[in-house]
Every structure is written in structure tokens, then in C-alpha cells.
Amino acid sequence: MVDVLQSVLPIKDEEVVLGQYEGYRYDPTNPDHSNTPTFATVILHIHNERWEGVPFIPKAGKALNSRKAEISVQFKDVPLAIPLLYQGVTIPEAYQRLILDTIRGDQQHFVHRDELKAAWEIFTPLLHRIDNGEMKPIPYRPGSRGPEEADELLAKASYIQTHGYIWVPPIL
């Protein structure tokens, strides 16, 4: 995992949209001229053979139309079909697997110190630019999907929004 994190290219300012919901500064606990983002979406590029050309797009925010933090991955068509090796296999939900691994003492799914360090190295330069006032959040309406510029950014990355997908966990 560390090698993948270390393969993430530096974040370009033009591939970041920051937002701040309208009314954030009216909260008495927040400074009047706060530059603190309450929304962010970023396009990450991994420079290795497996993930070259596949954008990873984390998105998170407060006061949105739904409570979520998500990472979208826009897969590209591949010339060879991958055989469906797992037909008829029941795969437990993520939290079930995590709890079971914890009980067994298996820590492979937890973040290790070197992974955490590599992740901070990806975002620290961006955080410094925000702290220095070099990047400003765009106002957005509470209850919206965030700044419209975020959707424009995704379109530039050739991200295709799909609607109507509902994951149904397998019955155990």
C-alpha cells in the first residue's frame, strides 16, 4: 500500500475544488474571515503501471444534501475481460470482515505508520497552500451537492456519474 501512496503525483491546484457552506462564518465559534473549507474534492493520479490514467476522486463535505464521504474511481475499459472467479461465493460486508479480523488479531486492514506518513505527504502541500491563503473555498448552499465547480472538475476528468446503483449486501 505504501508504494501506491508514494506513487500519487503531486496535487495540482486546478484539480482541486474547495468549498465553504454559506453561513459557516456566521457561527460564533468560527472566525469571521475563516478560510476553512467545509467541502473538498480532488483528482488524484497514481503513476504506476496498474493505475496510470485512472483518476481517484475523493469528495467530502459538510452541510451537503446527504451525509457521506466518498472516493470515486473512474475505471477505463480494458482489452481483456476478467473472469468472474467468485461466482457463488458469499462475501461478508466490510465491517463484518473488519470486526472478524480484529478478533483474530489480524491488523492487515488497519493503517500502518508508514502508510499514514505517505498519505500526509500527499495532502500536506495542499493544506499549506490553504493555510497560507493561496487557495480560497467557493461558497455553496447548505443542502446542495457542494460547489457547482466540483461537478465541472469531474467532467474535465472524464468522470461519468452513474445514478441508481444501490449495493445490496449478501445474505449470510
C-alpha positions in Angstrom: 0.0 0.0 0.0 2.8 2.4 0.8 4.2 2.0 -2.7 0.9 3.0 -4.2 0.6 6.1 -1.9 4.2 7.0 -2.8 3.2 6.8 -6.5 0.5 9.5 -6.1 1.5 12.5 -8.2 1.6 16.0 -6.6 -1.9 17.6 -6.4 -2.4 20.4 -9.0 -4.4 23.4 -7.8 -6.5 23.2 -10.9 -7.6 19.7 -9.9 -9.0 20.8 -6.5 -12.3 22.4 -5.6 -12.7 23.7 -2.1 -16.0 25.0 -0.7 -17.4 26.6 2.4 -21.1 26.4 3.0 -22.9 29.8 3.2 -23.5 30.7 6.9 -20.3 28.9 8.1 -18.8 32.2 9.2 -21.9 33.3 11.0 -21.4 30.6 13.6 -19.9 32.4 16.6 -17.3 29.6 17.1 -15.8 30.3 13.6 -13.7 33.3 12.7 -15.4 35.9 10.6 -12.8 35.7 7.8 -12.2 31.9 8.0 -10.6 30.3 5.0 -11.5 26.8 6.4 -13.0 24.6 3.7 -16.1 22.6 4.6 -16.1 20.8 1.2 -13.3 19.3 -0.9 -12.9 17.2 -4.0 -9.6 16.4 -5.5 -8.4 14.4 -8.5 -5.5 12.1 -7.6 -3.4 10.4 -10.2 -1.3 7.3 -9.4 1.8 7.0 -11.5 2.3 3.3 -11.9 1.6 0.6 -14.5 -1.6 -0.6 -12.9 -3.4 2.7 -12.2 -1.9 5.0 -14.9 -4.7 7.1 -16.4 -7.3 6.2 -13.7 -8.4 9.2 -11.7 -9.2 8.7 -8.0 -11.6 11.3 -6.8 -12.1 11.8 -3.0 -15.0 14.0 -2.1 -16.2 15.1 1.4 -18.1 17.9 2.8 -20.4 19.3 5.5 -24.0 20.6 5.1 -24.5 18.7 1.9 -27.7 17.1 0.6 -26.6 13.8 2.0 -24.2 12.6 4.7 -21.3 10.9 3.1 -17.6 10.9 2.3 -16.8 9.1 -0.9 -14.0 8.1 -3.2 -14.9 7.7 -6.9 -12.7 5.7 -9.2 -13.4 6.0 -12.9 -12.2 2.7 -14.4 -11.2 2.5 -18.1 -12.2 -0.2 -20.5 -9.6 -3.0 -20.6 -8.9 -5.1 -23.7 -9.2 -8.4 -21.8 -12.2 -9.5 -19.8 -11.6 -10.5 -16.2 -13.1 -14.0 -15.5 -15.7 -13.9 -12.7 -13.8 -16.2 -10.3 -16.1 -15.6 -7.3 -19.4 -17.0 -8.6 -21.5 -18.4 -5.8 -19.1 -17.1 -3.1 -20.7 -15.1 -0.3 -18.6 -12.1 0.6 -19.3 -10.6 4.1 -19.8 -6.8 4.5 -16.7 -4.7 5.1 -17.5 -4.1 8.8 -18.1 -7.8 9.4 -14.7 -8.6 7.9 -13.0 -5.9 9.9 -14.5 -7.0 13.2 -13.6 -10.6 12.5 -10.1 -9.6 11.5 -9.8 -7.6 14.8 -11.0 -10.6 16.9 -8.4 -12.8 15.1 -5.7 -10.2 15.7 -5.2 -9.6 12.0 -4.1 -6.0 11.6 -3.6 -6.0 7.8 -6.6 -3.8 7.1 -5.5 -1.1 9.6 -3.4 1.9 8.6 0.2 1.5 9.5 2.5 4.3 10.4 4.4 4.3 7.1 1.0 4.4 5.2 -0.2 7.3 7.3 3.1 9.2 6.7 2.8 8.6 3.0 -0.8 9.8 3.0 0.1 13.0 4.9 2.9 13.7 2.3 0.2 13.7 -0.4 -2.0 16.3 1.2 0.3 18.4 3.3 1.4 20.7 0.5 -2.2 21.4 -0.4 -3.0 22.1 3.3 -0.1 24.6 3.5 -1.5 26.4 0.4 -4.9 26.6 2.0 -3.4 27.8 5.4 -1.3 30.5 3.5 -4.5 31.8 1.8 -3.3 30.7 -1.7 -6.5 28.7 -2.2 -9.9 30.0 -1.3 -13.1 28.0 -0.7 -16.1 28.7 -3.0 -19.4 29.4 -1.2 -22.1 26.8 -1.7 -25.7 26.5 -0.4 -26.3 24.2 2.6 -28.3 21.2 1.4 -26.7 21.2 -2.1 -24.2 18.8 -3.6 -21.5 21.4 -3.0 -20.0 23.9 -5.3 -21.0 23.5 -9.0 -17.3 23.8 -9.9 -16.9 20.3 -8.3 -19.1 18.8 -11.0 -17.3 20.7 -13.7 -14.0 19.4 -12.3 -15.3 15.8 -12.5 -16.4 16.4 -16.1 -12.9 17.5 -17.0 -11.6 14.3 -15.6 -14.0 12.4 -17.8 -15.8 11.1 -14.8 -19.2 9.6 -15.7 -21.8 10.0 -12.9 -23.9 6.9 -12.5 -27.3 7.1 -10.8 -29.5 4.4 -9.3 -26.8 2.0 -8.1 -27.8 0.5 -4.8 -25.5 -2.0 -3.2 -27.3 -4.9 -1.6 -25.2 -6.8 0.9 -25.2 -10.6 0.5 -27.4 -12.6 2.9 -25.2 -14.6 5.2 
